[in-house]
Amino acid sequence: MAFSKAEAESERSERETANSSPDTRVRLWLLTAYFLKLGTVGFGGPVALVGFMHRDLVEQRRWITEDTYKLSLALAQIMPGPLAAQAAIAIGYFETGILGATLVGLAFVLPSFLMVIAISLGYVAYGGLWWMQALFYAIGATVIAIIAIAAYKLARSTNKRDPLLWGIFVLLTLVTLWAQAELAEFFIFAGLMVLWVRAWPGWKRGVFMGLGGAVLGVAIWLLESWLRQAGTVADSHDVLAQILVFFTKAGAFVFGSGLAIIPFLQQGVVQQFGWLNEHQFLDAVAVAMITPGPVVITVAFIGFLVAGLAGSIMASIGIFLPVYLFTILPAPWFKRHRDNPQLKAFVDGATAAATGAITGAVIVLGTRAFIDLPTAIIGLVSFGVLWRFKVSEPVLVVIAGLVGLALWPFVRAG
């Protein structure tokens, strides 16, 4: 899997030339502008967002290749942190280097951060979000429809007619339903399975890779278990330091999509630290779901309620800094070996596993979003509209919010 010194120097020279070319500079600003827009109007959570990236950047605009997208998605799934933000940063890196990763990451996160700060100010000033509950009542069902469509398109484009990949898809869907969470260990095992079947490297390397994957899977499991049992920051009396340390741990050790971080946040924010009560935490989740951009931006709302604007900034730095580092540090190796048959097979397996886990997450979230007959009808109608017509997702979300406001007095009275 290693390159020769000459090959490495040749590739480095080509990369430096490409990074200084006008085409690369133009591509950098085009990608930055695109992710600024996606962070401003991209509703639906991580599943929908990575689906939009594929639709817009690969299928429609052809700014990146299918291989670059799959490599970015696989890297985002394998490394800890929220899916959508990592995929965006990885695309920025693979296309235009560290500068691209940095600008794309900031552009993607900044719009939703500012929106959450504005909502937080209103929440603190007016003492609650009854209207937020009304909005989320209908928007939650519509968001599930958006995610379901995105998951279907992503699975179809990724797995195509490959029976092995579809088998992994089904297995990971069932595992996610059983665990009620996305288990990153299975992404690694799925990648190894396809590697062994499609690009067997020989017994010595095959066994070595298997042992390495097993060690990594066990390490991930131990980290997750340790974090679930971790207590408060014992030696810190500074709430800002507590916020920074807690959310850095969350960004560093929670695997799967941004949705997977919600249960961990609930345990720490409500049970361990007592920063918010259950009602306030649910409001925080609602804020994340009705604002565009990455779901984990809910940490900005939590940080604001705990310690104002400074708390919001600390929570955001804590959650996104590990995401950034865990993307750009392994990315050069991924990029250097992108044509390696073992890596390509591993990426195919991990990506197929991701589509299955995402589909399982859609089903799990759907059972929680469809809480009564009206929400079920809203979800089905939204799904039908998206399936049949080319309706903009933000427009549909706005309509759903208005429907929720209209229905809320009758639902609450009932």
Number of C-alpha atoms within 10 A of each C-alpha: 11 9 11 9 9 9 11 13 12 12 14 13 12 11 14 12 11 15 17 11 12 10 10 17 15 12 18 23 15 14 25 23 16 18 26 23 16 22 26 22 18 25 27 32 26 25 28 26 27 25 22 20 22 24 17 15 19 17 15 10 10 12 14 19 14 16 15 17 21 21 27 27 24 28 24 29 28 23 21 23 30 28 32 27 29 32 28 28 30 33 28 26 25 21 22 24 21 18 13 25 27 20 20 29 27 18 22 28 23 16 20 26 26 14 18 26 19 12 17 25 16 13 17 13 9 9 9 15 19 13 13 20 20 21 26 25 26 30 31 28 29 33 28 29 26 27 28 22 18 24 25 16 17 25 22 14 14 19 21 11 10 9 10 15 24 21 15 27 27 18 18 26 23 16 18 23 18 12 11 16 21 28 25 23 19 22 28 24 20 26 26 27 20 23 23 20 11 15 18 16 16 10 10 8 11 17 13 12 16 16 12 12 17 16 12 15 19 13 13 20 17 12 16 18 12 12 17 15 12 12 13 13 16 7 7 11 9 9 15 20 14 20 30 21 19 24 25 21 15 26 27 22 22 26 28 25 31 22 23 21 20 19 12 15 22 18 14 22 23 17 14 15 15 13 18 18 12 13 10 17 20 15 21 23 21 21 25 26 23 23 26 27 30 29 30 30 29 26 29 31 33 27 27 21 20 19 17 18 17 15 24 28 21 23 30 26 19 22 26 25 16 19 27 19 14 21 27 22 11 13 22 15 10 20 16 15 16 16 12 15 16 22 19 22 22 26 30 24 28 32 32 31 34 35 27 29 32 31 27 27 25 23 19 18 18 21 12 12 21 20 12 10 9 16 19 18 15 22 25 16 15 23 21 13 14 18 13 8 9 8 12 11 19 17 11 19 25 16 15 24 24 16 17 25 19 14 16 19 11 9 13 8 6 6
